[in-house]
Amino acid sequence: MNRHWTDSWVLLLTRWGQGVRRHPWIAHGLLVVLVALAVFDLRSARVDPDWLGLFRPGDPVLREYQQYAADNEGGRTLYLRLAGDTVPAGLADVPLVVAVRPLSAAETKGPHWFSLVLDPKGTASEYEQAAATVRARLQAAGIEFGLTGGPVLLQEFRDSVQRDFVWTSLLSLLLVGLVLVLTLRSVVAVLLGVGYELAGLLVAIAAAVRLTGELNMLSAALPCVLVGLGADFVIHCLAVAEGDDPAARIYQRLAVPMFGGALTTAAAFASLALADLHGLRSLGVVGALGLLCMFASVVLFLPPMLGLVKRSAPCCPRPVWVPRRPAIRVLAGVGLGSGCLVLALFSGRVRTEDRLDRLYDPELPSLVLQNQLAEQLGVYPSPLFLATDAARVVAVADRLADPALPFRLSPPSGALPVSGPVVIPLFARGNPFAAATFARLQDELTRLLGDGFTLTGEAAVSLHLNELLQRGMKLAFGAVFLVLLAVLATLFRRARLVAGPLVVLLVVTVGILGLMGLAGIRLSAYTLTLFPLFVGIGVDDCLYVTHLNQAGEQLHRSPKTVLAITLTTVTTVLGYGSLLTARNAGFQAMGATAAIGLVLMYAGAVYLLPALLPKPPDRAG
């Protein structure tokens, strides 16, 4: 990007704006058609909460799990709680139920549990239908029961995610709109901006669903987040709109930094597609398309329409929180940087979330029942699968029955073969989704069987998911950092102007990790996805501050710029912060981490970055 290209970009937008003002109905007619097609296409869209769908189909660990589960009892089992020790007639005839087995002895006090083993060749929807049939038959017989297991838990989780999705999106939109109206003091202009933003978002989600399929447990949280991000474009446009031709002023002042901000944030989302996970690729596509479509919709339509709307000047108080004295500004920047480096000492406390059930709504009925089952049986109900040679098992059969072992074997029906491959279900006495518990299982099996075995199951796949997430996040973080470096170098072409934002992002990132360690927030499928986004989102404020410095101005003398970047931070925090009201713990952790990160990124741009940039010319004061 050179100066000639920048001038051409601004000129192109200016001519477009003039065309929209002359023919508003034609331009908006095209937008309405696109939105109508998107809404029609989204009617059948749904959220798929099955975390196994986050993997690419050919993943070797997933394929191994599916192979051994299919050879044995299947990876999906329903667990039924009854008051008596007899299973009602008719359950064995439910489609896909291949076996009904007691999990507790007849003399067991309290409720009795039974496993309903499902055919591994079924689909997720067929498993849910089987669970619904079991529930319907028990209800028709007037029997008191409890039902849990993977299919039931996933169905309840999907319903919970969809409720959170609708609620947090509406709350985010309401809070963001309220803040904009109170600050920018023009209901019509704000409604216009939010309308264009939502139009772009709907088109983007429809396109992303077409490209990647259903929304998943990660991408389902994005719409409420994108509402806050898209509001940034609206805020910057309304903050500087003045005169009879506000479009020309907006394009002259903001075309370059707005485009740079949209590009880096979209690149942050797109970098997630580099991860070896289908779920993160879907998240990246939804995020990148959402940002670019909202940017296009707002920038192409809002500035020219502001010339036709009567509005009051925005409430623009003097930014008293930005120090006016140079010594205090430097001291504030040094203090923030030092504070982040001190917080980095606590980053070692950050732990990886290795239990998927901690990301769910803790009050899900099936999750409560599953925990009750684990407590009563003394083993975790999610089966693992031990694949080895039968001769090894026969040789140490007595030792494998030792109750002191951290697992309990469930021998297959019929006599165990003397030799040849065999797959045996294994139940851990602790939670196998915890990395330490799973490692202990592997160590004990190695001590008894040697190295000639494979241990798989949903717990093994879950731990593999965490590993892929961490690897993917490191790759995405590095990729977006390189994109950011290229954008900064192209826009500013001076080493100090390029280095300043990069230093801020690195210092603030280690500070975010330190605060997560202090707050006890774990790295999970939700929070890990934020770090590449912090680079893309956090750089926006840095871009405006650096662009201001390049123009020879200072932040404390530019109240409109301070107002704009403050409002964009507030609205983005509100977009993410709405997730704190969700029932699912994963969304809550995502909202808390985003709020911490965005506030620190804003502080870095306002206090630390000006201390790192060169002193503007005297004409800026």
N, C-alpha and C positions, 0 to 999 in steps of 0.2 A: 504494500500500500504506500504510494507516494503522494505528494501534494496534488499533482494533477488528477490522480485517481480520486482523491478525497473531494476535490472540487466537482468532478464529474458525478460523484455519488450524491452530493448535496444538490446539484443542479437537477439530476434525475428525479429526486424526491420532490423538489420544489415544483417541477412541471407536473408531476403526478397530483400533487396537492391542488394545483390550479384546475386540473381536469376534474377532480372530485368536487370542487366548489361549483364548477359550472354545470356538472351533470351528476348531482348526488344520487338521484334515483337509479340511474344506470349502474353506478359503482356499487351501491348498496343492494341492488337486485342480485348482482353476481354473488355477493357475500351471503345473502339470504338463501340462495339456491345451494351453496356449499354447506351451510349449516343444516338446512333441511335434509339434505342427503346424509349428512353425518348422523343426525338424530334418528333417521329411519334405519340406518345401518347399526346403530348402537342398541336398538330395541332388544336384540337377541344376545347382547354381550353379557357375560357373567364372570364371576370371580372363581377361579379354581384354587382352593386352599391346599391341595395335595402337595406337600413339600417335595415329594418324589418327582413332581413335574418340573422342579427347578433344574434338574439335571438334563444334560443332553442325552438323547436316547441311547447313544453308544458308549456311555460312560462305563468303564470296566468294572468298577466297584458296584454300581447299580446293577449291571448285567449279571454279575456274580451272585448278588443277593437274590435277584429275581429267578435265576436258574436254580439255586439250592432251595429257595422257598417253594418253587413249583414242584421240585422233586419230592418235597416232603408234605407239609400241611398247608402251605401257602402263607403269604405274608399278611393276610387279613384274617382276623379271628374276632368273633363277637363273644363278649363275656356277659353271662346272664346271672343275675342275682335273684334267688327265690327264697321264700320263707321255709319251704319244705325241701326234702331231699329227692323229690321225684320230678322229672321233667314232664310237662304236659304233652299229651299226644298231639301229633300234628307238626311239631317243630322240625322233625327230621325230614319232613316232606317239603319244607320251604325250598324254593329254587336256590341253587348254589350252596346249600348247606350239605356238606359231605359227611360230617360226623358230629355227634353230640357227646361230650365227655365230661364226667364230673371232675371238678378241681379240688373239692374238699370232701373228706370222709363223711360217712353217714352220721358218725357220732360227734361231728364238729358242732360246737355251740354257736348260736347266732345264725346269720343267713348262710345259705348254701350257694356255691358258685358252680357254673357249668360253662364250658367252652363250646361254641358253635363254630366249627372249622369250616371256612368257605373255600370253594373251588378256586384255585389260583389262576384259572384261565378267565375269570370274570373281569369286567371293567369296573371302574370306580362307581359309575352310575348304577350298575347292576348290584354292587355291594350295598349301596345305599337303599336300593329297592328291597333287597333281602332283609336288611335291618328294619325297614318300614313294615314288611310283611310279618316279621316276628313280633314287632310291637303291636300291630293290629290284631293278630290272633290272640295274644295274651290279654289285650284289653277286652276283646269280645268275650273271652272266657271269664272275665272279672277277676283276674289274678293280679296280685300286687307284685311288682317286679322292678328291677333296675337293669338297664342295658348300656353297656359301654363297649369299647374296642375301637380299632382304627376307623372303620367306616362311619360309626356314630360320632366319634370325636371330630372327624374331618367335616362332617355335615354341620355339626353345631358350630365349629370354628368358622366355616364359610358363612353361615348365617350371621355370626357375630361380626366378622370382618365387613360384611355388606352393611350391617347396621352402623358400624363405626365409620365406614366409608361415606354413607349418606349424611350422618350427623356431623362429622368433622368437616366435611365439605361445606355444608350449609353454615355451620358456625364460623368457619374461616371466612366465607364470603360476607357474612353479616358483620363480623368484627372489622375486617379490612374496609368494607364500605363505610362503616360508622366513622372510623378514624379519618378516612379521606374526606368525608363530608364535613366533619368538624374542623379539619385543618384547612382544606382547600376552599371551603365555603361556596361550593357550587354544586347543588344536587344534580342538576341536569348534566353538567360536564363530567361529574364522577360516574353517573349512570351510563353515560355514553362510553367512557373509558372502560368500565367494568363489562359493559355489554360487548364491546369489541374484544376484550380479553377472553371472555367466555366463548365467544364465537370461534376464536382461534383455538381455544382449548378443546372444544367439541370436535372440530375438524381433525385436530391432531390425534385425539384418543381413537376416533374412528379409523384413521389411517394406520395407527399403531396396532390396533386389534386386527386389522386386515393383514398386516405384515407379520405379526408375531403370534397371533392367536389370542386366547383368553387372557384377561388380567390375572396375575398370580398374587401370592401372599405378600410379595414385595411391591409390585407395581400398583396394587390396589390403594396404597397410601399416597400415591403421587398427586392425584387431582387436587386435594386440599392444599398440598404444598405448592403446586404450580399456580394456584390462585394468588398466593402471596408473592411469588416470583413475578408473575405477569403484572401485578399491580405496580411493580417498580417502574415499568415503562410509562404507565399512566401518570404516576407521580411526577416523574421528571418532565413530562410534557406539560402538565398543568402548572408546575412550579415556575416555569420560565415563559409561559404564554402571555404575551402582552401586545398591545397595539391593534391596528386594524388587520394586520396580516400575521397572526401568531404562528402560522405554519412555517413561514420563512425564518422567523426567529428561532423556532424549535429546531428546524433542520440545520441552520447555521451553527447553533451552539451545541446541539446534542447528537447530530447524526453519527459522528465518528465514535464518541465514547459509548453511546447506546448500542451501536453495532458491535463494538469490541466487547462490551459486557454480555450481549446476547450470544456472541460467538464463543466466548470462553465458558459460559455456563452451559451452553449446548454441548460443547466439547467435553465438559466434565461428565455430563450424562452419557454422551456417546462413548466415552472411554470405558464405561462399564461393559460395553459389548465385547471388549477384549478378553473378559473373564471366560473361563471354561465352564460356564453355567448358563443354561437356557433362560433361567429366571432373571439373571442380571442383564442378559441381552435384551429381554423384554423391557425391563426397567429403563435401560439406556435409550431404547428406541422411543418409548413413551415420553421420557423426560426431554430428549433432544428435539423431537418433533413438537412437543408442547411448547417449549421455549421459543423455537423459531416461528411457529405459527402464531403464537400470541404476539411476538415482536412484530411480525409482518402485519397482523390485523390492526394493532394499536397504532403503529407508526404510519401506516398507509391511510388510515381513516380518521383517527382522532385529531391530529393537528389541523387539517383543512376544515374539519367540522367545527373546531373551536372558534373560527372566525364568524360562524353563524349563530353562536350561542352567547347570550348575555350572561355574564358571570362576574362575581366579585373578585377582587384581588385576593390571593391566598393569604392566610394569616401567617406572617413571616416574622416571628420575634427575633430579636438579636440573640445570636448563639452564645449565651453567657457561659456555657459549659466548654467552649473552645477558648483557651487562654489567649489574651491579646498581647501580653508581654512576652518577648522572645525567650527570656530566661525560663519563665514558667512553662512555656510550650516545650522547650528542650527537656526540662526536668520531668514533665508529665510523660514524654515519650520514653525517656530513659527508665523512669519508674515502671511503666507498663512492660517494657521489654525485659527488665530485670525480674519483674513479678512472674512473667511467663516462664523465664528460665528457672526460677525457683520452683514453680509448679511442675516443671518437667521432672523434678526429682521424684514426684509421686506417680509418674506415668508407669512405673514398675508395678503398681498395685492394680492396674487394669487387667482384668481376666476375660477370657473368652467364654461366652455363653455356650455350653455344650449340652444343654437340655432344652429341647424344643418345647416341652410342656411349660417352661417358665415364660414363654413368649405368648401363651394363650391367655384368655380370660380365666382367672383362677376359679371363678364361680360356675364354669361350664358344668352342667350336671354329669356328663360322661367323664370329665376329668376328675371330679370329686369321687365318683364311683371307682374309677381306676385306682386312685390313691387308697381307697378303702380296701380294694381287692389286694393290692400289694401288701398292705399292712396285715391283713388277715392270713394270707398265704405265706408270708415271709419271703416271697420272691417277686420280682418285677414281672408283670404279665406280658410284656413284649418279648416274644421268643427270639433267641439267637439260634443259629444253625451251625453245628459243628460238622464239618465235612472232613473225613479222614478214612483210613483203611480200617476195616472191621477188626482185623487181627490186633491192631494197636489197642482198640477199646477192650477186646476180650482179655488181653494180657494184663490190663490194669483195672479190670472191672471192679474188684473189691475196693481199690483205692479211690475210684471215681464215685463210689457210694458214700464216701466219708462226709458226714453232715457238717464238718468244719470247713469244707471247701466253700469258696464264695459263689458257687453255682449249684444247680440241681439238674441232673440229666433226666430227660423224659424218653426212655427207650421206645423205639418204634414198635407198633403192634406186630405180634408174631416173633418168632425166634430170630435173634441177631445172627447174621451169616458169620461163618468162621473167617472168611477173608473177602476181599473185594471192597470197593468204595461203599460208604454208608454215610447218610446224613441224619444226625440226631438232634432233635430240639434240645435247647439248653436254656434254663431260666436263671438269671442272676439274682443273688440275694440282695444286692444293692441296685441302684439305678444304673443300668449299663450305658445310658446316654451321657453319663459323666465320664470324662476322659480317664480319670484316675481309676474308676471302677472297671472300665473296659480294659485298661492296661493290666490291672491285677488279674483279670480273667485270662488274658493271653499268657501272662507269666506262669500261672498255675497250670494251664494246659500244656505249655512248653515243658514244664518240669515233669509232667506225667506222660506226655505223648511224644516229646521231642518236637522237631520242626515240621513233621509231616502232617499238618492239618491246616484247615482254613476256617476261620470264625467270621461269620457274617450275620446279617440281620439289620433291622431298621436302625439300631444303635450304631452299628458300624457305618452305615450309609450317612447317618446324621453327623458323625465325627468327620467323615470324608467331606461332607458339605462345608463344615467349618474350615477345613483345610483349604478347599478350593476358594472359599470366600476370602480368606486372608491373602492367598496368593493372587487372586483377581484384583483385590483392592490395592495391593502394592503395585501391580502392573498398571492399573487405571490411574493411580496417583502419579506415577512416573510419566505416563502418557500425557495427562492433562497438564502437568507441570511443563513439559516440553512445548505443548501447544501454547500455553500461557507465555512462555519465554519468546516464542515466535511472534505472537500478537503484540507483546510489549515492545519488542525490538522493531517491529514494523511501524507501530504507531509513533514511538517517541525517539528512536534512533540515537539516544544518548545513554551511555553506560550507567550513569547514576540514576536517571529516570527509570531505567529498566531494572536495576538492582534493588531499588527501594521497595517496590511492591513484593518482589520475590523474598526479600529478607523478612518483611512483615508477615507474609504467609507462613514461612517456615517457623518463625518464632512463635506466632500465635497457635499454630498447629500443635506444637509440643505443650503449650499452655493448656490447650483443650484436653489433651490426653491426661495431663496432670489433674485437671479438675474432674475428669471422669473417674480417675483413680480415687480421688478424695470422696466423691459422691457415691462410689460403689456401682457406677454404671458399667455394664459389661459390653464387650464387643460381640455383636450378634449379627444375624442376617439383616437386621434393620439398621443398627448404628454403624456398621462397617461401611454401608453404602454412602454415608454422609461425607466421608473424608475427601474423596475426589470432588464432591460437590462443594465442600467448603472452599476449595481452591477456586472453582469456577464462580461460585456465588460471592465469596469473600473478596475476590479481585475487583468486583464491580465498583465498590466504594473507592478502592485504590485507584482505579482507572479515572474516576472523576476528579479525585484530588490531584493526581499526577497531571491530568489534562489541564487543570486549573493552574498548576505551577508552571507548566510549559507556556501557558498564555500570559505569564507574568503577574498572576494574581495570588492572593493568599487566602487560605480557608477562612480565617477569622474575619476577613473583610468581605466574605461572599455568603451572606445569610441565606440566599435562595439555594445555593449548592448544599449548604449545611442542612437546610430544611429538607431538601430532596433526599439526600443520602440517609438522613435520620428517619424520615418517613418510610423509605424503602426497607430499612432494617426493621422498623417496627412492624410493618405489614408482613414481611417475610417471617419474622418471629411469630406473629399471630397465625400465619398459615401453618407453620410447623407446630406451634404451640397448641393449636386446636387438637393435636393428637394426644395431648395430655389428658383430655377428657374421654379418650377411647377406653373401652373395657379391656382390650387386649394389651397385655404387658409389653409386647414388642413395639406397638405403636407408641405407648407411653414413653418408653426408653428412647425411641427415635425423636419424639417431641422434646424431651428434656435435653438430649445431646445437641439437637439443632439450636435450641434457645441459647445454651451455653456457648456454642461455637459462633453463632452469628453475632452475639453481643461482643465477644472478644474480637471478632474480625472487624466489627465497626470501630471498636476502641483502637485497634491497631491502625486503621486508616485515618482516624481523626487525631490521634495523639502521637503514635510512633512514626508513621510515614512522613509527616511534615518535618520531623527532626532529621530524617535521612535524605530528604530531597535537597537540591541546591537552593540557595537563597534567590528568590525571584528578583527581577530588575527593580530599580527604584520606582518605576512608574506604578508599581503595585503597592507602594507604600512600605 
